Amino acid sequence: MEMRFEPMRAGDLVACAEVFVEAFNGAPWNESWTLDSAREFLGKLMAEPEFWGLCLRGEQGIIGFLCGRITVKGGEKSFFCVELCISPDFQGQKYGSQLFEAARQLLLDEGVSSIGIGTDKNTPAEKFYLRHGLKETRATETDVYMEWRKENAS
Ligand SMILES: CC(C)(COP(=O)(O)OP(=O)(O)OC[C@H]1O[C@@H](n2cnc3c(N)ncnc32)[C@H](O)[C@@H]1OP(=O)(O)O)[C@@H](O)C(=O)NCCC(=O)NCCS
């Protein structure tokens, strides 16, 4: 299937909210998003000046996206990934990996030198990030924070 990576724009909000609801209302998250609450959450995030997002578009529309904030501190540009999701019908087929790698390359091109993320401990998502070279920086009983740094990449 032909896939394209595209910057996440205001016009993608509804399609992204649909993917988000499907992905996070499903296992293992089993959250209770509605289309409206997802649209409100993502819309607010997208309106922030630091917002950065990338969509994965297939023939049938957006099937996943990755988004978060780029911040600059002490001269270092960092990206914190707030959300990453792939529509359940397409999970486990390496689309998330392709999206993550494309985002990492584009962020590097923009001068970003580290990528951070927080997720729940012992989830498939944690395994996914470990596979993509992120290292645990801090953990609580339930959450884990992970980071990838350009200078440590092999
Ligand atoms: C996490 C997620 C983005 C990974 O994308 P993906 O396209 O399903 O994953 P890929 O096919 O590229 O990679 C597969 C690896 O990801 C992990 N994984 C995470 N969730 C998975 C899922 N639902 N199905 C299959 N693999 C999953 C596994 O470690 C798997 O490794 P394996 O091949 O050794 O089993 C996607 O499954 C998803 O949207 N899940 C629900 C939302 C979520 O958890 N987001 C991250 C929250 S921090």
The ligand as an SDF file (V2000), in Angstrom:
LIG
                    3D

 48 50  0  0  0  0  0  0  0  0999 V2000
    2.5000    1.6820   19.6510 C   0  0  0  0  0  0  0  0  0  0  0  0
    2.2190    1.7920   18.1560 C   0  0  0  0  0  0  0  0  0  0  0  0
    2.3520    3.2340   17.7130 C   0  0  0  0  0  0  0  0  0  0  0  0
    3.2580    0.9230   17.4160 C   0  0  0  0  0  0  0  0  0  0  0  0
    3.0000    0.9940   16.0220 O   0  0  0  0  0  0  0  0  0  0  0  0
    2.8450   -0.3780   15.1940 P   0  0  0  0  0  0  0  0  0  0  0  0
    2.7300   -0.0250   13.7800 O   0  0  0  0  0  0  0  0  0  0  0  0
    1.7290   -1.1570   15.7950 O   0  0  0  0  0  0  0  0  0  0  0  0
    4.2110   -1.1020   15.5530 O   0  0  0  0  0  0  0  0  0  0  0  0
    5.2670   -1.7660   14.5240 P   0  0  0  0  0  0  0  0  0  0  0  0
    4.5540   -2.7720   13.6960 O   0  0  0  0  0  0  0  0  0  0  0  0
    6.0250   -0.7170   13.8350 O   0  0  0  0  0  0  0  0  0  0  0  0
    6.2610   -2.4420   15.5480 O   0  0  0  0  0  0  0  0  0  0  0  0
    5.8510   -3.5970   16.2220 C   0  0  0  0  0  0  0  0  0  0  0  0
    6.4050   -3.5590   17.6220 C   0  0  0  0  0  0  0  0  0  0  0  0
    5.7310   -2.5390   18.3600 O   0  0  0  0  0  0  0  0  0  0  0  0
    5.2530   -3.0460   19.5860 C   0  0  0  0  0  0  0  0  0  0  0  0
    3.8140   -2.8560   19.5730 N   0  0  0  0  0  0  0  0  0  0  0  0
    3.2060   -1.9050   20.3020 C   0  0  0  0  0  0  0  0  0  0  0  0
    1.9070   -1.9400   20.1490 N   0  0  0  0  0  0  0  0  0  0  0  0
    1.6440   -2.9280   19.2730 C   0  0  0  0  0  0  0  0  0  0  0  0
    0.4570   -3.4580   18.7030 C   0  0  0  0  0  0  0  0  0  0  0  0
   -0.7480   -2.9790   19.0220 N   0  0  0  0  0  0  0  0  0  0  0  0
    0.5560   -4.4530   17.8180 N   0  0  0  0  0  0  0  0  0  0  0  0
    1.7620   -4.9640   17.5130 C   0  0  0  0  0  0  0  0  0  0  0  0
    2.9120   -4.5010   18.0100 N   0  0  0  0  0  0  0  0  0  0  0  0
    2.8670   -3.4980   18.8960 C   0  0  0  0  0  0  0  0  0  0  0  0
    5.7280   -4.4430   19.7190 C   0  0  0  0  0  0  0  0  0  0  0  0
    6.8800   -4.3420   20.5220 O   0  0  0  0  0  0  0  0  0  0  0  0
    6.1200   -4.8660   18.3360 C   0  0  0  0  0  0  0  0  0  0  0  0
    7.2870   -5.6100   18.4280 O   0  0  0  0  0  0  0  0  0  0  0  0
    7.3250   -7.1240   17.8840 P   0  0  0  0  0  0  0  0  0  0  0  0
    7.3420   -6.9800   16.4030 O   0  0  0  0  0  0  0  0  0  0  0  0
    8.5520   -7.6730   18.4790 O   0  0  0  0  0  0  0  0  0  0  0  0
    6.0770   -7.7570   18.4050 O   0  0  0  0  0  0  0  0  0  0  0  0
    0.7880    1.2820   17.7870 C   0  0  0  0  0  0  0  0  0  0  0  0
    0.6770   -0.0970   18.0380 O   0  0  0  0  0  0  0  0  0  0  0  0
   -0.3370    2.0020   18.5090 C   0  0  0  0  0  0  0  0  0  0  0  0
   -0.8320    3.0100   18.0240 O   0  0  0  0  0  0  0  0  0  0  0  0
   -0.7490    1.4790   19.6780 N   0  0  0  0  0  0  0  0  0  0  0  0
   -1.8440    2.1000   20.4330 C   0  0  0  0  0  0  0  0  0  0  0  0
   -1.4810    3.4920   20.9150 C   0  0  0  0  0  0  0  0  0  0  0  0
   -0.1750    3.5130   21.6860 C   0  0  0  0  0  0  0  0  0  0  0  0
    0.1220    2.6180   22.4590 O   0  0  0  0  0  0  0  0  0  0  0  0
    0.5970    4.5970   21.4720 N   0  0  0  0  0  0  0  0  0  0  0  0
    1.8090    4.8480   22.1910 C   0  0  0  0  0  0  0  0  0  0  0  0
    1.4760    5.4050   23.5250 C   0  0  0  0  0  0  0  0  0  0  0  0
    2.8530    6.0860   24.3500 S   0  0  0  0  0  0  0  0  0  0  0  0
  1  2  1  0
  2  3  1  0
  2  4  1  0
  2 36  1  0
  4  5  1  0
  5  6  1  0
  6  7  2  0
  6  8  1  0
  6  9  1  0
  9 10  1  0
 10 11  2  0
 10 12  1  0
 10 13  1  0
 13 14  1  0
 14 15  1  0
 15 16  1  0
 15 30  1  0
 16 17  1  0
 17 18  1  0
 17 28  1  0
 18 19  1  0
 18 27  1  0
 19 20  2  0
 20 21  1  0
 21 22  1  0
 21 27  2  0
 22 23  1  0
 22 24  2  0
 24 25  1  0
 25 26  2  0
 26 27  1  0
 28 29  1  0
 28 30  1  0
 30 31  1  0
 31 32  1  0
 32 33  2  0
 32 34  1  0
 32 35  1  0
 36 37  1  0
 36 38  1  0
 38 39  2  0
 38 40  1  0
 40 41  1  0
 41 42  1  0
 42 43  1  0
 43 44  2  0
 43 45  1  0
 45 46  1  0
 46 47  1  0
 47 48  1  0
M  END
$$$$
